[in-house]
Structures are given as C-alpha cells and as structure tokens.
C-alpha cells in the first residue's frame, strides 16, 4: 500500500518521479481497464446508475467511477419518470431489467417518480473483489468568470464543493488542494485530475503550468464537444501536454503531468457520433490487484496509458530505452511516435492577438522545439533509445482503424506516460 506522504508537495513529487522513472514490472502485475469520467441521472446523464454500471461491466471494464457534477450518489433522491433525461422509454427499460422488487416508484401530486439508488446500493449489486471495482467519485464543476474549470475527484469519501478562485489557475489549485486535504485527513487513497481543458476553451496551458501537485489531465475525452484536436487558434490537448511537460520539468521544476483517457459519457439511449456515448476513451492501469489503493499507486507512478481503441501488451520505460508492444488487430497497421523536447529548446512563446492588438485568452504559440517527434516506428513493436539530452519522452500510437462512433473521422490511438530521465 502506498502510504500517504504527509508534508510538502515537493516531497511527494520527488517520490512519485522516482517510481515513474524506475518503471519496474513484476510477474504478478496485470492490466486493468477503467473509465473515471461518467455521468448518470444523478446529474446530467440520461441513464440510471445500474444500467450504466452494467454496460461497462458487460463490456469488459474492470473498474468504473460515476462522476456526476457536484454531487455524490449518497442521499435520497427521487426523479420524475417522464421528464428526466432517461424519459419513459429509459424507465421502461430500467424496470424491465431490474424488476419491481428493486425499482421503487411513487406518485406525488400526480407525478410519477422513482428513487435513484445510492452508490452503496448499486455497489453491492455489481462489485466483485478482483473482478469489478466501483469508485465513488465526483466531477467538481467550477468556473472563473466565463471559463469552466472541471476536475474529477476519484475515490473520495466526501463531496468537494467548488472552491472558486481569482483566476483559472487558482480555481484549479484550490480544488486540487481540497482533494489533497481530504486525502491527508482521512487517509483514503484518492486523486484529482483536470478534465477537458478545451471544453468551451476554458483552460490554457498557461493556466495549468504553475499548479503545484496536480498529476493528471485528460489528453483524450470522448465527448464530441471538448475539442481534443484544437483548431487554428487553440492548441490541441496533445500540444498542451507537451508544453506542460517541457516548461514544468525544465523551468518550473514541478512534477510531470500524466495523460488520462475518458468517456465523459452522458448518453446511453442512442449510440451516434454526435452523442457522448460510453466506450470512447479509457485508461489501462498496470497493477498488482484490482483495488483503489493499487490502481492509484500505479497511476501516480505513471504505470498506465490512455486509449481510444489501441491496446498495448507492454510499456517499458527505463532511463535508456522506451519501448511499447502493441496488441494487434488483424489488417490494422500501427505507427508509434516517440515525442519529447530536448535540452536547449527555444523557450520563447508569443500570445495570440486580435487585429487590434489585444491578447486572446488562448494557449500561447511556442517554438517547434517543444514536443518534437523524436522517432517514428511502423509495426507492432517500437523502441526509442534515449540520446541523453531529452527532457522527457512519451509515446503516441496511431492505428489505421477508424474509431467506432468517431468524432470527426478519428482513428484509434493510445498515449503512454512520459519518461523523465
């Protein structure tokens, strides 16, 4: 068990950086598949929790977090059967699947209602030690002025109220600190991560750069409206990641940030490209056992990868060589890009401006020295031998296979975590 390191965030960062570089794998470790960004009728999803959990469990996920907005599935809550997002058809499917002995109904002032089951109730139905794990979670949904700032709080005990702040950076830091305080106070293994920075273009690389202690952000989010790939004005999440890694490690001497893949699923009634359906993005965590402690320990050591479809057999990170082995599909080709920044990079950046000269609130333009493709390898096995001047190295695997329910014609990909030599 990873004991909580009390004291300074710097001490925690040094420890986690050590285990990240070590990359030790033992024979009893295995890959566990999970999604940690999921919505239900407890907030703005259109599915009953039991229906959602069952979908993930039957689709070979090992763990799941229902992360509804600013709420935990703990208290008594009744919902209007006809007007909630699931509607009468969704309720009919729910009732048919789980029956009258499980589904509670009542009529109140002429309105048909059903009670949403709590986490403790549906956890008892689905959890299986060593086979399927549910994590209590929340999407702490905050903002600064017009910028939404959403953060996942995973395996929490208590709800975290949005903390606010005088800037986007301060909002991120305050909400991270609230999760850290709960972790230190309770001893519960938990973590927070920054969600979809490009949602409504709310968070820039410069907003994230100085945040202390934050270890995770979503490099891939399956919601069609979060702009993973950016546009002519806004940096992609991949580009944001390289800026963060370069500047935080080389200049600010902060911990690296790891990239997470998630569904951010809301829609379960129809599966279509414009809906944020389940099954689009996930993480694969290499751990000794399927427990919250083991998963979080592995993730904080960078022993996981994000995926939108590509599956890996192994990832090996040591100070001299970075290697990936892909679990291939028939007739699918793969390209692995090893990406990094070398020492001596051009550190200058320029803000984008309007025609009148006013600075836009978007990620700055940085040198092409940042986030260079150091090597590109075709096939199912790929390795990169470090030259000794890399600040970090990460890998992005791109397949030729079109993604099921794609966002703008995307293909399946995977992202592994940075090695900091």
Protein Blocks (a to p, Z undefined) as FASTA:
>chain_A
ZZddehjfklmmmmmmmmmmnopacfkbccddddfbdcdfklmccbdfklmmmmmmmnop
abdcdddehiacfbccdddfklmmnlmmlmmmmmmmnojmlmccddeehiacdddddfkl
mmmmmgcghkaccdddddddddehjbccddddehiabdcddebjabfklmmmmmmmmmmm
mmmmnopacddddehklgghlacfklmmmpghiabdcfbdcbfklomnopfkbccfklmm
mmmmmmmmmmnopacddddddfkiabfkbccfkbccehkaccddddfbdcfklmmmmmmn
opacddehiacfbdcddfkbccddddddehiacddddddddehiafbdcddddfkopacd
ddddddfkgopafbdcedjbdcdddehlafbdcdddddfbdcehieehiacddddddddZ
Z
